[in-house]
């Protein structure tokens, strides 16, 4: 699955209002992240058992994908720099959360921070 997503990302382009970021297709990344978020939300809500391995895998995906997206943003406009910086920050926040992914109580605040970063980017880039 990762290989397919990587190829799709490298083969397509995304337009953010007023700025083209060549080489990035965010839809597959966002779909994967959304799936993982829903799974983690269910664990944190107690609707399903907390699965440390699944959480760690999701965090690894967040770090890897966010770093890759940030590295493929082209352009030097303020929007392009901001967009790349948001993905770099998300990767750093996700990586920092990995150390606390072993328990619901320790992981919950990290995950809430990650979700907040998602929302802030979507609010700015209207997607």
C-alpha positions in Angstrom: 0.0 0.0 0.0 2.8 2.4 0.9 4.5 1.9 -2.5 1.2 2.7 -4.3 0.7 5.8 -2.2 4.3 6.9 -2.8 4.0 6.5 -6.6 0.7 8.4 -6.6 2.2 11.2 -4.7 5.2 11.5 -7.0 3.1 11.2 -10.1 0.5 13.9 -9.4 0.2 17.5 -8.4 -1.9 19.5 -5.9 -3.1 23.1 -6.1 -3.4 25.1 -3.0 -5.1 28.4 -3.5 -2.8 30.5 -5.6 0.2 28.1 -5.3 1.2 25.0 -7.2 3.1 22.4 -5.3 4.4 20.1 -8.0 4.9 16.4 -7.4 2.4 16.0 -4.6 -1.0 14.4 -4.5 -2.4 14.8 -1.0 -5.6 12.9 -1.3 -4.1 9.4 -0.8 -2.1 10.7 2.2 -5.1 12.4 3.7 -7.2 9.3 3.2 -4.6 7.1 4.9 -4.2 9.6 7.8 -8.0 9.9 8.2 -8.3 6.1 8.4 -5.6 5.9 11.1 -7.1 8.9 12.9 -10.5 7.2 13.1 -8.9 4.0 14.4 -7.0 5.9 17.1 -10.0 8.0 18.0 -12.0 4.8 18.6 -9.2 3.5 20.8 -8.9 6.7 22.8 -12.7 6.8 23.3 -12.6 3.2 24.6 -14.7 1.9 21.7 -12.0 -0.6 20.8 -9.0 -1.9 22.7 -5.9 0.3 22.7 -3.4 -1.3 20.3 0.1 0.0 20.8 1.4 -1.6 17.6 -1.4 0.0 15.5 -0.8 3.4 17.1 3.0 3.1 16.5 2.4 2.1 12.9 0.1 5.1 12.4 2.6 7.5 14.0 5.4 6.1 11.7 3.1 6.7 8.7 2.4 10.3 9.8 6.2 11.0 10.3 7.2 9.4 7.0 4.4 10.9 4.9 4.6 14.4 6.4 8.4 14.5 5.9 8.0 13.3 2.3 5.3 15.9 1.5 7.4 18.7 3.0 10.4 17.6 1.0 8.4 17.7 -2.3 6.9 21.2 -1.9 8.3 23.4 -4.6 8.3 27.1 -4.8 9.4 29.9 -2.6 6.2 31.8 -2.1 5.1 32.5 1.5 2.3 29.9 1.0 4.7 27.2 -0.2 7.1 27.9 2.7 4.2 27.8 5.2 2.7 24.6 3.7 6.1 22.8 3.9 6.7 24.1 7.4 3.3 22.8 8.6 4.2 19.3 7.3 7.6 19.4 8.9 6.1 20.5 12.2 3.5 17.8 12.0 6.3 15.2 11.4 8.2 16.5 14.4 5.1 16.5 16.6 4.2 12.9 15.5 7.8 11.7 16.1 7.7 13.2 19.6 4.5 11.4 20.4 5.9 8.0 19.6 7.7 7.8 23.0 4.3 8.0 24.7 2.3 5.7 22.4 2.3 2.9 24.9 -0.6 4.1 27.0 -3.9 5.9 26.4 -3.2 8.5 29.2 0.2 9.5 28.0 -0.6 9.4 24.3 -4.0 11.2 24.3 -2.5 14.8 24.7 0.0 14.2 21.9 -2.8 12.9 19.6 -5.0 15.9 20.4 -2.0 18.1 19.4 -1.6 16.3 16.2 -5.3 16.6 15.3 -5.1 20.3 16.2 -2.3 20.7 13.7 -4.4 18.9 11.1 -7.3 21.3 11.7 -5.1 24.4 11.6 -3.7 23.5 8.2 -7.1 22.6 6.8 -8.5 25.9 8.1 -5.8 27.9 6.3 -5.7 25.9 3.1 -9.5 25.4 2.9 -9.4 21.7 2.2 
